[in-house]
Amino acid sequence: MTKHRNDAELTVTGMSCASCVGRVEKALRAVPGLSDPQVNLATGRAHFRIDTPEALPGAVAALAKAGYPAEPLQTRLNVAGMTCASCSGRVEKALAALPGVSSAQVNLATGSATVLHSPAVTPQALAEAVTAKGYPTEVQAEAGHHMHDHGGDAAMLKRHFLVALVLTLPVFVAEMGGHALPAFHHWLHMALGQQTLWILEFLLTTAVLAGPGRMFFRIGFPALARRAPEMNSLVALGASAAWLYSTVATFAPGLLPPDSRHVYFEAAAVIVTLILLGRWLEARAKGQAGDAIRRLIELTPDEAMVERDGQTRTLPVAELRPGDIVHLRPGERVAVDGVLTEGSGHVDESMLTGEPVPVLKTPGDTVTGGTVNTGAALSFRVTATGADTVLARIIRMVEDAQAAKLPVQALVDRVTAVFVPAVMALSALTFVLWMVFAGTLGPALVAAISVLIIACPCAMGLAVPVSIMVGTGRGAELGVLFRRGDALQRLAEARIVAFDKTGTLTQGAPALTQLETEGITSAEALHLAASAEARSEHPLATAILAAARREGLTLAPASAVAASAGRGLSAKVEGHALLIGNAAALAEAGIPAAPALLDRAEGWAMDGATPVHLAVDGRHVAAMALADPVRPEAAQTVTELHELGLRTAMISGDVPATAQAVGRRLGIDAVTAGVLPEGKLKAIRDMGAGTVFVGDGINDAPALAAAETGIAIGTGTDVAIESAEVVLVGGDPLGVARAIRLSRSVMRNIRQNLFWAFGYNVALIPVAMGALVPFGGPQMSPMLGAGAMALSSVFVVSNALRLRRAG
């Protein structure tokens, strides 16, 4: 939906004819405050003017009532201030509570939210609803791509940490140094006196809390007031409790029992300092987690040399438009997508396909924005710019996958929804139990604060999304694009991989694979055959012509060319009478077949190739094998899948003999051949759970959609790509094994993160409560709790970063 002054536009679903247009316009005219509706059947859009704010929701309701509902919108929001899983849960609830919102997915790792909503709800209303909950939010610009500035966060947090460290060190040394070295303790008290020392500690700790630590209180206490406590609330409560208790002990000691007059300024200051350290390290690691997509965004150059009005000048890439001619110097990056018009040279497409070997480009070949011209001067005509380029679509695909939630996330969401309130309840219970059984205020307060500080919802909230973020980014570097993040989990659980044959395991077009001659050289046979086939558009003729071009042969003119359907072709070339066709064509022409050539041809046919015979002046002189060549990587792909413990299958519409021959050559476990698209669909369904289907054509779309995970070869049709969950950017089937290995690595990484996040809290919260004290164990210090909590989040993010080497 777009709005300009009082104009509005909606995408309308369900229209199929002109009468639908009339009904939609009639429904819109009846809406109060709405005028001049104009509906376009071709674009599916309704444009109208609105005079009141209520007119737009009224239009959406009227369309739904008429049976032509407005298409939901997807809005991306940039959300600031989220620090833990509780935060992301609250943002999701705030969005889901809005009428007209059908789904909301919040990603803690990227600081973003993806919302599917009715056009009656404006993107700005979504942002305002989240901002009202204490998380400043803005609508993500449609043009360009959002990357949360973790680098900026890290720099800010580093400054806060260093300031806090300088202020905290004297407090820490004064208190903990005194405990470790009694002589130092006595010297301090002799030199300054206890009261002066405590006042100095009060001033330094207050500076830490009011300065670098202010962020915890600014976010944590308002969240507590809204009865929606989160991570910052725990830190704010723990640090302020230690500071308040110590302040009373310093300035109003009479309010406390004599044996409880102690100060815990060092705990309050160290808590804030250690958590700032953890946040800084975490932000640094998050920045590294987003490196893959950031590198993709930075691939496009800022300027390009463009031919305009007969002159070549340098223009910003944003000003390029389709049809422009762009000149590309050696070593330059291609600015946008286009078709090569002049020059030949190799282009490094590793950013696109993951393959390191540059690809030769000649006029007519496509070039892709972000790739590198390695060594020749080239010119190309622009075909796509901005959001329509391949690179822009790849980035959007990766962002969509990173924003997705895996099924495993559901458990985390249920736990984190109650985690912070439960921790606060445990802290209160700890204080009561210590007062009941120990009867001393100081240790009771220390235990209660330790429980608040050691609990870490951050680690739980980051466990899944940060692994998805790094894993999908790594996939993009390897030429494996996950269109939906949940495909990561399903692909990791695969048990059988089924392939289409043509265009997936094979090159997708026939080629001359064998040539045997008798009484003539191979070059002569190919020269004569190609000359005769020069005007034919038959795929087999195209294969013969391509072979002749590869050999650099010059063709001769052909005359008296006559084609016979299902048999072959006759012609005269250089005074010779030629017959090109199958064995039946030779027999019909009364030409005796050469036994050796016929035997070879029959062997080729058993291997799935199409034999073609050449007769010159009534004598059988050559046999050619034409076949759709198997991709060089296909056999290795099948081998690697078997090594991963997976079964393989091939489902093809080709004749059974050809399909079975390809299956045998590649070592595929099961082959189903001679089936139409409906047959492919049935074969996939019969395979049951854990099925992956790999295809490239329009006829593969139903099977790609029906399989638990569909993988499309990126060189295939747009229909196939849209039906799949995973796209291999290049045509290399080895990407299938690469994708499965990567998905398994990601899921293993997620399980490790979740085990750590849950195990950490389950194990250490009881210790913080004092579970070891009755058995002679130590009582945990809030400072140790703060350090452990900070390191738990850093561990989760650092563990996810290992995925940058996966695949």
PyMOL commands that set and color helices and strands:
alter all, ss='L'
color gray80, all
select helices_A, chain A and resi 18-29+55-66+85-96+123-131+150-180+182-191+194-210+214-225+231-251+253-255+258-260+265-289+291-297+317-319+350-353+386-388+390-403+409-437+441-454+457-463+465-477+487-492+522-533+539-550+583-588+595-606+634-643+656-666+677-687+698-706+718-723+734-769+773-775+782-805
alter helices_A, ss='H'
color red, helices_A
select strands_A, chain A and resi 3-4+7-11+34-40+45-50+73-79+101-107+112-117+137-139+303-308+311-316+325-328+337-342+345-348+359-361+366-367+372-373+378-384+480-482+496-499+511-517+558-564+568-573+576-581+610-616+619-627+647-651+670-672+691-695+709-713+726-728
alter strands_A, ss='S'
color yellow, strands_A
deselect
rebuild
show_as cartoon
